[in-house]
Amino acid sequence: MSGKDFRSFIQDVKEKYPSQYIEIEKEVSPLYETTAIVTKLEMQKRTPVLYFKNVKDAEFPVVVNTCASRVLVADALDTPKERLPHKYRDALNNLIGPKEVTEAPVQEMVYLGDDVDILKLPQMQYHNTDAGAYISGSILVSKDPDTGVYNCSYNRLMIKGSKKLGIYMTPGKHLSQVYEKAEQRNKPMEIAVVLGNHPAWCMGALFIGPYGTSEYDVMGGLMGEPLEVIQAKTLDLLVPARAEIILEGEIPPFEREEEGPYGEFTGYSAGQVRRPFINIKAMTHRKGAIFQDVCGGPHRELLLMSTIPMEPSILDFLQKNIPAVQNVRCPAPFTLFVSIKKAREGQAKQAILTAFAADMQVKHCVVVDDDIDITNNQAVIQAIATRMQADRDLFVIKGVTHDPLDPSQVKGIPVSDKVGIDATAKPSLEIFADKPRVPKEVMERINLEDFITS
C-alpha cells in the first residue's frame, strides 16, 4: 500500500517541522476550548498542527490545523511553497485514477446497524453561535447516478443523534447536483463521510472545475500516485482505504430538518434553515483512529483550504483567456487580487469580468500591475489609493448569483453585486509617475550589521 496518508503526514511534520507541531496532553473540552487555543495561537501569528490527545468524553484524539500552513501543505505535496499553485495546475493536467484494494486499515473496526453510535466521536462545538456539535473537517464522497463519476467535497455536518447528521450543501455546487439527480429518481443518495485525510486528499476534494471531473483523480495527480480505495461495507461506493474513520449513510429524498446556525469562514454565523440530513448505516475506522477536524469560523485553516485550490483554478482560467495575467491571490472571503502585465487599455476590466466568470465566489476583484506584490495587502491598497479614480476605474455588476453564505445578502436571495476595481497605472506603467527607490548597488552594499549592533 501507498505510504501517503494522514498518519504519514503527521509523522513528517513531527520530524521535519517540530516547531509546527504541538501535542497537548492536558484534557480539553470539545466545547469552545480547542477554538480558544487556536485563536490565541493565531493572535501570535502561529498555526501549528495541534494534536489534542485527551478530549473530554471522546474515545478519539483530535487533530486540527492540518492545512493551516502553506509550507506544510506544499511539503505534503512534494513542492516548495512558491510552487504550490503550479503543482496544483500540473496535477489537473496529469490526473491519476484511484486503485481498488481488497484490504484497508480504515476497515479494521466495523460497526453496523444498532452498533453505530456517532456520539462516540468528539462532539466539537467551536463557537457560541453554533446550534450544536459539528463535523467540519470531513470529505464527503458520492457519485453521479448517470455517469458513476465520483464527487468529493467539504460540507458542514451537524450531529443530530447517534445515527443522524444534518448537512449543508451549497446550491449549485456539484454535491447538490448529485442530490438533485437522486431526488429526480425519488431515491436516497449514498454518501460516505471520510475523516483523517492527507493534505493531497484535502486539496483534491476542494477542486474547483467542471462537473464530471473525479476528485479522486485530482488527489492522485497531487500525490503522483493512485489513491487507494476499497468497497464500502454498506454502500455502492469506493472509499479511501487509508483514511482514519468513515461513516456510511444515505440522504433521503425530499426530507428536510432544521440545520444551523454555524460559524462560517466569512466570520459570521449562517442561520437556521430546513435542509437534508444523512442517516448513518455504518461506521468503520482504524485501530487507534484519529479524529481530524477543521476549526470552524474565520480561522487560518478554513481560509487556506478554500483559497489554495481556488487560486490555481482561477489563474488557469484567466491565463487561458488573457495571457497578460501574471498571478492571482485570494486574501479574504469573496475577494480576489489579480496581477497583470497590461499591454493595452481595457485589459484590466477584461480580467475582472473573466474572474467573475471563473468562480461564483469572486465578489470583489482588484487588478494591479505586475510591479505590485499581491501577497502584500498594503501594496495593493496603495495601488488602489494612487492608481484608481472611482468614476473611471470602479464598476458594479448588480444582482449576480453568489454564495448563499454571504451575510450581506438579502435573506433568502443568493445574489450579490459584484465590484471590480482597475488599480493599474494609467495609461500605462511605463509612463506613470516614477517610484522613489534606493539604488540597487547601495542596497547590496549596505549591511545592517555594520551599522546596528543590537
N, C-alpha and C positions, 0 to 999 in steps of 0.2 A: 504493500500500500504506500501511497504518497505520504511524505512526512509533513506536508503543509496543512496545518490545521490550527485551531485556536490555542492548543497547548504548546505547539511548537513556536507559535508567535510569542506567547508569554515567556517561554524559556529564552528565546532570542533577546527579548527586551531585558530580562534579568542579567544576561551575560554581557550584552553589548552596550546597553544604556542603563546602567544601575541607578543613575540619578533620576531616570524617568520611570522608575518602578517602585511602588511602596506597598508593602504588606501590612495590614492593620490587624493586630491580634485582638485588641480590645473589642468587646461586644458593642455593636451599633444597632440602633433601631432602624427598621426599614421606613419608619415614619419620619421623613424630613432630615434625619441626621446625616445620611450619605450626601444629600444635596448641600447641607451646610458645609461639609468638609470640602466638596468640590468647589463651592463658591468661595470659601476662604482661600483655597489654593489659587484659584483664578485671579483673585484680588492681588496675589503675589506674582501674577504672570506665569503660573505653573500649571501644567496639565499632565501630570504623570498618570500612568496606568495605576489604578487603585484596586487592590485585591483585599476585599473585606472577608476575612476568614471566619468571622463569628457574627452572623446576622441573627438577631433575636427572633425566636420562634420559626426559624427556617432550617431545613435539612441540607441546604446547599450554600456554599460561599458565593459571594457576588463580586464580579469584576465590572468596573466602568472605566471610561476613557480609553478604550481600545483604539479608537480612531480620532483622538483629540489632538494629535500632533502630526503635522505634515511629514516631519522627519521619520517618525516611526512607521507611518503608513507607507511612505516611499521605500523605506528599508525592507518592509514586508513584501513589497512588490519588486525588490531587487533593482532599485533605481535611485539615483540621487534626488533630493527634494526638488531641485530646479528642473528636473526632467520628468516630474510626475505627470503633467498634462500630456507630454509626448508619449510616455509609457502607456497611458490610457488610450490615446489615439492609435498607437501601434497595436494594442490588443484588439481594438474594434476592427482593424484591418487584417487581423490574424486570429480569428475566432477558433476555439478548440472545443469540440463537443465533449460531453461527460462520458465516463467509463463506468458501466454497471458492474458491481461486485456482488458476491453472494453472502459475505460475512462483513459485519460492521461493528466498530466499537459503540456506536450510538444505540445499538440494539442489544447490548449486554444485559440490560434490565428492561423488562417489558411488563406493562400494566394495561389490562384490557377491561372494558365494561365497568362493573362495580368497583374494581380495584383502582380506577383512575381517580386521582384527587389532586387537582392543580393548586389547591390551597396549601399543599406542602411546599410549593415554590415560594421564594421570598416575596412577600406582599409589599412591593415597593410603591410608596406614595411620596412623590418628590416635592409637591408644593401644596400650600393650604387651600388652593382653589380646585385641586383635583377631586373628582367625585368619589374616588376610592383608589384602590391599588391598581396599578397598570403594568403591563409588559411593554416596554418601549424599545427594546433592542433586538427583536426577533426578525428574521427574514421569513416572509410568508411565501409559500410555494403553491402554485396552482398550474393548470394547463388549459389551453384553449380547447373547447369541446369539438371544434370543427377540424383544427389542424394538428392538435396534440402538441403544439409548441408550448414550452414551459415559460411561465412568468414568475419572477421573483421580485419582491418589493418590501418596503418597510411601511408598516401601518400600526398605529397605536391600538393596543388591546386592553380593554377594561375587564378586570377579573370580576365576574358576576356570580360565581358559585364554584362548586367543586368540579363541574364539568361544563362550564359555560364562559365564553369570552365575548364581550361587546367589541365591535370593530368599526373603525372609521376608514372608509375607502374614499379617496378623493375623487369626486365626479370627473369623468373624462379621462382619468388615468387608466392604465392597462388592466389593473386588477378589477376595477369597476366594470370594464368592458367584458371581461371574462364572466363576471357575475351576471351581467345583463343577458348574456347568451344562455347561461344556466336558467335564469328566470323565464326566458322565452320558451324553454323546453319544459318549464314547470318542474325542474329537478334541482336538488341541492348541489351546491358547488363544493367539491372536495378541496381541502386546503390543509397544508402542513405548516406548523409553527416551528421554526428552526432556531435554536438558541446555542450559542457557543460557536462563533464563526470567525474564520481567519479574515484579516482585513481585505484580502483579494476577493473573498466572497461578499463582504460588505459593500465594497466599491462596485462589484459586478451587479449586485442586486439593485443598486441605485442608478444603473444605466439609464440615460435619457436618450431615446431614439425611437425608431419606427416600431409600431406594433408588429409582432411576428419575429422579432429577434429574441432568441432564448438567452436569458441572463445567465444560464448555466454555461453557455458558450463564451460569454464575456468573461465570466470567472476563470474559465480555462485559459483564455487569452491572457489575462492578467497574471496568472500563475505560470504560464508557459508549459502547462501540462493539463491533462484532463481532470476535471473534478470527479472524484469517486462518489457514486450514488448507489443506493440499494432500494429494493422494493419496500414500500411502507407496509406495515403489518395489516392495516385495515382499509387502505385507500389504493386506488389505481394511480399511484404517484411514485416516482423515484425521488428519494430524498438524500441529502448529503450524508455519506457514510461515516464521516469523521467529525460530525457535529457533537455537541455535548448533550443536548436534550431536544427531543422532538415531540410535539403534541400533534395528534392526528384528529381531524374533525371535518365537519360539514357545515355549510351555511345554508339554511333552508330558504326556499324562495318566498318572497312577498311577506316575510315576517319581520317585524321591527320592534325594538325596545329602546328605552331611553339610554343614551350613551353620552358621557361627558358631564360637566366640563373637564378640561385638561389643559395644563400649561404647555403651550406650544413654542416652537422655535422662534416665533415672532416676538416673544417676550410678553405675550398676553394669553389669557385663558380663553379657549374656544368653548362656546356654550353647549348646553344640553340639547340634543336633537334625537328623534327616533331613528335608529339605524339598525342594520342587520346584526346578527350575532352568530357565533360559532358554537356548535355542540361538539364537545370533545369526546372522542371514542377510544383513544389510546394515548398512552404516554410511554416513550422509550427514552433511555438515557445511558450514558456511560457509567461505569462504577466510579464513584468519587466525582460525579459530574460537577461542573462549574456553571453557575447561572450568570451569563453575560447580559448586561443591560446597558441602556443609554440613559443618562440623567436627562430627564425631560426639561423643557423650557429653554431659555436663551443661553445655553451653555456651549462651550467651545466644541465639544464632540458633535453635537447635533448640527451646528453650523458647518463644520468641516465636512461631515458626512454628506450634506446636501450640496456643498459647493465644489468639492474635489471632482466628482463626476460631471457636474454641470458645466464647469469651465471648459474642459476639452471638447465636450459635445457642442457647446455654443461656438467655441473657437473654430472647430472643424466646419460647422455650418457657415459661419461668416466668411472664412477664408476661401471656401469653395465658390462663394458668390462675389466676394470683394477681396482680391489678393492683397490689397494695401493694408488690411488689418494685420496687426503685429501680435497682439496679445489681449487677453480678457481677464477680468478678476471680479468675483462676487464678494464684496466686502461686508455685506449685510443682507438680511432677508429682502428679496424682491428688487435688489439693486445690482447693476452691472456697470463696470468701468471697461471701456474699450480703448486700446491704443492703436493709432492708425498713422501710417506714413502717407499723408494726404498728397495726392497727385493733382487733384482738381477740386474746385469749389463744388459743394453739394455731396461730396463723398461721405462726409461725416453723417449727414442726415440719412443717406442711403444705408449706412452701417446701423444707425439707430432703428430704422424701420425693419431691417433684416434681423436685428437682435430680438425685436418684439415677436417676429415670426418664428424665431428659433426656439423659444421656450416661453410657455404661458406664464412662468414665474416672474419674468422680467417686467417690472413695473416702472422703474426709473433707470434710464440709460444715459450715461455720460461718456462722450467721446473726446479724447485728448490726443495731442500729437505724440509721436513716439519718443520725444525728448522728456516726457513726463513719466516718472516711475509710478505705475498704477498700483504697486504694492504699498505705496506711501500715501495714506489718505490726505495728509496735509498738502502734498504736492498736487493732488487732484483738486482739492478745494482752492488752492492758489490759482490753478488754471481756470477754474470757474470764475474766480474773482477778477482775473486780469485779461481773460481772452473771450469772455462771453458778454453779450448785450441781450437782455431779456427779450426785447421786441424783435430782435433779429435771430437769436440762436436758441430760444426756448419754444418748444411747441408741445401741444397736448392733443392726444387722441382719446376721445371720450367713449366710455361705455364698452370696454373690451373685456372679453372673458378672462377671468383671473382666478387665482387660488381662493377658494371659499374661506380659508383661514385668515385672510387679511382682515384685521379688526376694524379697519376704516370704512369697509363697505356698508352700504345699507343692508340691514339684516335680511337674510333670505335671498339676496340678489348678488350672485357671484360675478360681478363685473367691477372693473376699476378703470379710472382714467390713467392712461399711460403717458409718462412725461419723458421727453427727450431733451438733452442739453448738448449743444455743439460747443464744446470748450476748446476748440482748436484755434490756432493763431490765424488771423485774417489779414490779408487774403492768403498768405502762406507763411510758413515758419521761417523761410529763408529771409524774408524782408520784414519780419515782425521786429519789435523792439529787442535790442541785444540784452542778453543776460550778463550781469556782472559776475566775473569769475576770477579766482586766484589763478595765475598762470600755472600750467601743468608742471613746469620744471621746478617752481617754488614748492608746490605741494609734494613733489617727490623728494626734494632736498631737505625739507623741514622734518625733523624727527622730534616728536613731543618730549621724549625722554631727555633730550639735550637741553630743554628749557624748563621742564616741570619735573621736579624730583619727588613729589609726594602726591 
